[in-house]
Amino acid sequence: MTQLVRKLFSLNLSVMRLFGFYPTKNYKNIYRVYAYTVYIFFVVPTPILTSLYLLFGENVDLALVAQNAFSIGETGCFVFKLLQFIRNSDKIRRCIYMVESPIFTNYVKTQEQIMDDCVHVCTRNSNFFQFFCILTAASWAAVPLFGKEYRLPLDIWLPYDVTRGGLPYILSYIFLVSGVSIDSVLNGAIDPLIGGLLYYAATQIKILKNNLENITKYAEEQLLSEMKGEDNYEKIIELKSKIVYQRLKFCVKLHKTILNFVEEYEGTFTSMVFVQFSASVVVICISCLQLIIVEPFTMSFFSMVIFINAVLMEILFYCYYGTILFEESFSLTTSAYMSEWYEYSLKSKRGLIIFMERCKKPIIVTSGKILDLSLDTFTTILRRSYSLLAVLKNY
C-alpha cells in the first residue's frame, strides 16, 4: 500500500489481505488459492446448510423461518460480494489505486485540510463499522450460551444430532461461529471501503470547487513567484492571463479524471451494491419480524437490534456518500460563477462557459444501472421492507 491508500483504507485492506481477498502483486496466485479455500469452507456452507434445514426440516413454521431467513439473505448476499473480490481482484486494485493519480494529489497547501477531513471520515467509518460488525457477530454467537439446551446460533442441516452436546456440538458451534465471524469481519472492511471511495470522489469535487472559486487568487500567487523583480505591466497582465487559462485547463482535466474514476468505480462495484440493496429489503423485513416474535429484552432481542442497525448502516454508507457526491457535483457551476470570471481574458471566459455547460449534468452513481446511490433509495428500501413486513404479519 502506498501512502495515501494506507491513510484512507489501511484497516480495510489489511483485513481483506488477512483472508486472501486483497492479494499482493508478488504472490497473487497463492493468495487466490487461499481466498478460495476460505470462501468454500467458511463463507459458502452457512447459507446452504441453513437453507437445507428449512427445506427438509420437520415442523418448520413462520417463527423458525424468521429466525433463520435473515441470516440466509445476508450471508447469501455476501457469497456473491466476496466472489467478485476474488475474480476481479485486479480491477478492484486498479480502482482503489486511482485515488493516487498524479492529478488527484496535485493540490495546494490550503486544500490539505479538505483531504485531511476525507482521511478522518474514511478511517472513522472503517473503525466504527468494524467494531459494530464484531459486536454483531459476538452477540449473535452468545445467544445459545444463555439457553439451557444445546442449540447452535442458527438451525443448520447436519447429518448428526448436536442437541446432545459433547464434541459434535462444540465442533459444529466453532465451525458455524468461525464462518459467520469471518463474514462479519470482511463485511466490516468491504462496505466502508466502497463507501469511502465514493466520499473520496466527493472530496476531489470539493477541491475542484475550491480551485474554481480561487483561480485568480492562486494565479496571482504563482505570478508573484515567477515574476519577481518584473515591472513591465503588460508582461505581467499577459502572464497572468496565461496562468489563469492554464489553471482553468487543470480544472477541466481534474473534472474529467473524477468522471473517469466514478465510471471505473461504478463498473467495478455496481453489481455488488445492487445485490446488497436487493437482499437488504428482505433482510430488514425478516429481522423486524423476528424482533416482533422474540421475547423483549432478552439476549436474542438485543442481538437482533444490533444486527438491524448494522444492516442499516451498511446500506447507508452507499446512499449517504452517493448523495454527497451528487450535491457537490451539482453545485460546480455555482462555484465557477463565484470566481472572478469578469477579469478573465476572452479565451478563458469561453473555456469557462464550455466547462460550466458540461458541469450542468451532476454525477449520479447507480447500482445495477437501476437504482441511484442516494438517500431516496435508502428510504425506498425501508418502505419496501415495511410493506413486505406488513404482508408477512398477516400470515
C-alpha positions in Angstrom: 0.0 0.0 0.0 1.3 3.4 -0.9 1.0 6.4 1.4 -2.5 7.9 0.6 -4.1 4.5 0.2 -2.6 3.5 3.5 -4.1 6.6 5.2 -7.5 6.1 3.8 -8.0 2.3 3.8 -5.3 0.7 5.9 -7.6 -1.3 8.2 -9.9 -2.3 5.3 -7.2 -3.7 3.0 -5.2 -5.3 5.9 -8.3 -7.3 6.9 -9.0 -8.3 3.4 -5.4 -9.3 2.8 -5.5 -11.4 6.0 -8.2 -13.6 4.5 -6.7 -13.6 1.0 -9.3 -11.2 -0.7 -6.7 -8.5 -1.4 -3.7 -10.2 -2.8 -0.2 -8.8 -3.1 1.3 -8.5 -6.6 4.1 -10.9 -5.9 2.0 -13.8 -4.5 -1.2 -13.3 -6.4 -1.9 -17.0 -7.2 -1.1 -18.2 -3.6 -3.5 -15.6 -2.2 -6.2 -16.6 -4.7 -6.0 -20.2 -3.6 -6.1 -19.1 0.0 -9.1 -16.9 -0.7 -11.0 -19.7 -2.5 -10.2 -22.0 0.5 -11.7 -19.5 3.0 -14.6 -18.9 0.7 -15.5 -22.5 0.1 -15.1 -23.8 3.6 -16.3 -20.9 5.7 -18.4 -18.5 3.6 -20.5 -20.7 1.4 -21.6 -23.5 3.8 -23.6 -21.3 6.2 -26.4 -20.2 3.8 -26.5 -23.6 2.1 -26.8 -25.6 5.3 -29.4 -23.2 6.7 -31.5 -23.4 3.5 -31.3 -27.2 3.6 -32.6 -27.2 7.1 -35.6 -25.0 6.2 -36.3 -27.1 3.1 -36.1 -30.6 4.7 -36.6 -29.9 8.4 -39.7 -31.0 10.3 -42.2 -28.6 11.9 -40.9 -25.6 10.1 -43.2 -22.6 10.9 -43.1 -18.9 10.4 -41.2 -18.3 13.6 -38.4 -20.7 12.5 -38.2 -19.2 9.1 -37.9 -15.7 10.6 -35.3 -16.9 13.0 -33.0 -18.1 10.1 -34.1 -16.3 6.9 -32.3 -13.1 7.7 -29.0 -14.9 8.0 -29.6 -16.7 4.7 -30.2 -13.3 3.0 -27.2 -11.6 4.5 -24.7 -14.4 4.2 -26.1 -15.4 0.7 -25.5 -11.8 -0.4 -22.0 -11.9 1.0 -21.3 -15.1 -1.0 -21.8 -13.1 -4.2 -19.8 -10.0 -2.9 -16.8 -12.0 -1.9 -16.7 -13.9 -5.1 -16.4 -10.7 -7.0 -13.4 -9.7 -4.9 -11.7 -13.0 -5.8 -12.5 -12.9 -9.5 -12.0 -9.2 -10.1 -9.1 -8.5 -7.8 -7.0 -6.7 -10.4 -9.9 -4.5 -11.4 -10.7 -3.6 -7.8 -7.0 -2.9 -7.1 -6.9 -0.6 -10.1 -10.0 1.3 -8.9 -8.5 1.7 -5.4 -5.2 3.0 -6.6 -6.8 5.5 -8.9 -7.0 7.7 -5.8 -3.3 8.3 -6.2 -3.5 9.6 -9.7 -1.0 12.5 -10.0 -3.7 15.0 -10.7 -5.6 13.9 -7.6 -2.6 14.5 -5.4 -1.8 17.9 -7.0 -3.4 20.3 -4.6 -2.2 23.5 -2.9 -1.4 23.7 0.8 -4.7 25.4 1.7 -6.6 22.4 0.3 -4.8 19.9 2.5 -7.5 20.3 5.2 -10.1 19.1 2.7 -8.1 15.9 2.1 -7.4 15.5 5.9 -11.1 15.6 6.5 -11.6 12.9 3.9 -8.9 10.7 5.6 -10.6 11.3 9.0 -14.0 10.3 7.8 -12.8 7.1 6.0 -10.8 5.9 9.0 -13.6 6.8 11.4 -16.2 4.9 9.4 -13.9 1.9 9.0 -13.0 1.6 12.7 -16.6 2.2 13.9 -18.2 -0.2 11.4 -15.6 -2.9 12.0 -16.3 -2.7 15.8 -20.0 -2.8 15.1 -19.7 -5.9 12.9 -17.6 -7.7 15.5 -20.1 -6.7 18.2 -22.9 -8.1 16.0 -21.2 -11.4 15.5 -20.3 -11.7 19.1 -23.8 -11.0 20.3 -25.2 -13.5 17.8 -22.8 -16.2 18.8 -23.5 -15.6 22.5 -27.3 -16.3 22.2 -27.1 -20.1 22.6 -24.9 -19.7 25.7 -27.7 -18.1 27.6 -30.1 -21.0 26.9 -30.5 -24.3 28.8 -30.5 -26.5 25.7 -27.7 -27.4 23.3 -28.5 -25.2 20.3 -26.5 -23.6 17.6 -26.8 -19.9 16.8 -28.5 -20.9 13.5 -30.6 -24.0 12.7 -28.5 -25.8 10.0 -28.8 -29.2 8.4 -26.3 -31.7 9.8 -26.0 -35.5 9.3 -25.7 -35.9 13.1 -27.5 -34.7 16.2 -25.9 -31.8 18.1 -28.6 -31.4 20.7 -26.9 -34.0 23.0 -23.9 -31.8 23.4 -20.4 -33.2 23.6 -17.7 -32.9 21.0 -20.0 -32.9 17.9 -21.8 -29.8 19.3 -18.6 -28.0 20.2 -17.0 -28.6 16.8 -20.2 -27.6 15.0 -20.5 -24.4 17.1 -16.9 -23.4 16.4 -17.3 -24.1 12.7 -20.5 -22.1 12.4 -19.3 -19.2 14.5 -16.0 -19.1 12.6 -17.7 -18.8 9.3 -20.1 -16.1 10.3 -17.3 -14.2 12.1 -15.2 -14.2 9.0 -18.2 -12.9 7.1 -18.7 -10.1 9.6 -15.1 -9.0 9.8 -14.8 -8.9 6.0 -18.1 -7.1 5.7 -16.8 -4.6 8.2 -13.9 -4.0 5.9 -15.6 -4.0 2.5 -18.6 -1.7 2.9 -16.6 1.3 4.4 -14.1 0.8 1.6 -16.7 1.0 -1.1 -18.4 4.0 0.6 -15.1 5.6 1.3 -14.2 5.6 -2.4 -17.4 7.5 -3.1 -16.5 10.1 -0.5 -13.0 10.4 -1.9 -14.6 11.3 -5.3 -16.8 13.9 -3.5 -13.6 15.3 -1.8 -12.0 15.7 -5.2 -15.1 17.7 -6.3 -14.6 19.9 -3.2 -11.0 20.5 -4.2 -12.1 21.3 -7.8 -14.7 23.8 -6.5 -12.0 25.4 -4.4 -9.8 25.7 -7.4 -12.6 27.2 -9.5 -13.6 29.8 -6.8 -9.9 30.9 -6.3 -8.4 30.7 -9.8 -7.4 34.4 -9.7 -6.0 34.1 -6.2 -3.9 31.0 -7.0 -2.8 32.6 -10.3 -1.6 35.7 -8.5 0.4 33.6 -6.0 2.0 31.7 -8.9 2.6 35.0 -10.7 4.5 36.5 -7.7 6.8 33.5 -7.6 7.5 33.7 -11.4 7.7 37.5 -11.9 9.9 38.6 -9.1 11.5 42.0 -10.0 9.5 42.3 -13.2 8.0 45.8 -13.6 6.6 45.6 -17.1 2.8 45.9 -16.6 1.9 44.5 -20.0 4.0 41.4 -19.5 2.5 40.9 -16.0 -1.0 41.1 -17.4 -0.2 38.7 -20.3 1.4 36.2 -18.0 -1.5 36.4 -15.5 -4.0 35.7 -18.3 -1.9 32.7 -19.4 -1.7 31.3 -15.9 -5.4 31.7 -15.4 -6.1 29.8 -18.6 -3.6 27.1 -17.5 -5.4 26.7 -14.2 -8.7 26.6 -15.9 -7.4 23.8 -18.1 -6.2 22.0 -15.0 -9.8 22.2 -13.5 -11.2 20.7 -16.7 -8.7 17.9 -16.6 -9.4 17.3 -12.9 -13.1 17.1 -13.6 -12.6 14.6 -16.4 -10.4 12.5 -14.2 -13.0 12.5 -11.5 -15.6 11.3 -14.1 -13.3 8.5 -15.2 -12.8 7.5 -11.6 -16.5 7.4 -10.9 -17.1 5.4 -14.1 -14.4 2.9 -13.1 -15.9 2.7 -9.6 -19.4 2.1 -10.9 -18.2 -0.6 -13.3 -16.4 -2.3 -10.5 -18.9 -2.2 -7.7 -22.3 -1.7 -9.3 -23.4 -5.4 -9.2 -22.2 -5.8 -5.6 -24.1 -2.8 -4.4 -27.3 -3.9 -6.3 -27.2 -7.3 -4.7 -26.7 -5.7 -1.3 -29.7 -3.4 -1.8 -31.9 -6.2 -3.1 -31.0 -8.5 -0.2 -31.4 -5.7 2.4 -35.1 -5.4 1.6 -35.7 -9.0 2.7 -33.1 -9.0 5.5 -34.5 -5.9 7.2 -38.1 -7.2 6.8 -37.3 -10.6 8.3 -35.2 -9.1 11.0 -38.0 -6.8 12.1 -40.4 -9.8 12.0 -38.0 -11.7 14.2 -37.8 -8.7 16.5 -41.6 -8.9 17.0 -41.6 -12.6 17.7 -38.8 -12.9 20.2 -39.3 -12.0 23.9 -38.3 -8.4 24.6 -35.1 -7.5 26.4 -33.6 -11.0 26.0 -30.2 -11.7 24.5 -31.9 -12.7 21.2 -33.7 -9.4 21.2 -30.6 -7.2 21.7 -28.7 -9.3 19.2 -31.4 -8.7 16.6 -31.4 -4.9 17.4 -27.6 -4.7 16.8 -27.9 -6.7 13.6 -30.7 -4.5 12.2 -28.6 -1.4 12.9 -25.6 -2.9 11.3 -27.6 -3.6 8.1 -29.0 -0.1 8.0 -25.5 1.4 8.5 -24.2 -0.9 5.7 -26.6 0.5 3.0 -26.4 4.0 4.4 -22.7 4.1 3.5 -23.5 3.8 -0.2 -26.6 6.0 -0.1 -25.3 8.9 2.0 -22.0 9.3 0.2 -23.7 8.9 -3.2 -25.9 11.8 -2.2 -22.9 13.9 -1.1 -21.2 13.3 -4.5 -24.4 14.3 -6.3 -24.8 17.5 -4.3 -21.2 18.5 -4.6 -21.1 18.0 -8.4 -24.5 19.7 -8.8 -23.0 22.9 -7.3 -20.0 23.0 -9.6 -21.5 25.7 -11.9 -22.1 27.9 -8.8 -18.5 27.6 -7.8 -17.4 28.5 -11.3 -19.7 31.6 -11.3 -18.3 32.7 -7.9 -14.8 33.1 -9.4 -13.6 36.5 -10.7 -14.6 35.5 -14.2 -15.2 39.1 -15.2 -11.4 39.7 -15.1 -10.5 36.7 -17.4 -9.4 37.0 -20.9 -11.8 36.3 -23.7 -10.2 32.9 -24.3 -10.6 31.9 -20.6 -14.2 33.2 -20.5 -15.1 31.0 -23.4 -13.4 28.0 -21.8 -15.2 28.6 -18.5 -18.6 28.8 -20.3 -18.0 25.4 -22.0 -16.9 23.9 -18.7 -20.0 25.2 -16.9 -22.2 23.6 -19.6 -20.5 20.3 -19.0 -21.0 20.6 -15.3 -24.7 21.1 -15.5 -25.0 17.3 -15.6 -24.4 16.1 -12.0 -22.6 12.9 -11.1 -25.1 10.1 -10.4 -23.8 6.7 -9.3 -26.1 3.7 -9.8 -26.3 0.2 -8.6 -27.0 -2.3 -11.3 -27.8 0.6 -13.7 -31.2 0.7 -11.9 -31.1 2.4 -8.5 -29.3 5.6 -7.7 -27.0 5.7 -4.7 -28.9 8.3 -2.8 -30.9 8.9 0.4 -34.1 8.5 -1.7 -33.0 4.9 -2.5 -32.4 4.4 1.3 -35.9 5.4 2.1 -37.3 3.3 -0.7 -35.5 0.2 0.7 -37.1 1.0 4.1 -40.6 1.4 2.6 -40.3 -1.8 0.7 -39.1 -3.7 3.8 -42.1 -2.3 5.8 -44.6 -3.2 3.0 -43.2 -6.8 3.0 -43.3 -6.9 6.8 -47.0 -5.8 6.8 -47.8 -8.7 4.4 -46.0 -11.3 6.4 -47.6 -10.2 9.7 -51.0 -11.3 8.3 -49.8 -14.9 8.0 
